[in-house]
């Protein structure tokens, strides 16, 4: 059987830690953020 799913906060925390530490992800995140701001 599958292990229990970790709580959403834990998943988001792991995701953000990765995004912050991974140069490709943080670059992509910044680009998306800039795009979102420019579309407003």
Secondary structure as UniProt FT lines:
FT   HELIX           8..21
FT   HELIX           23..39
//
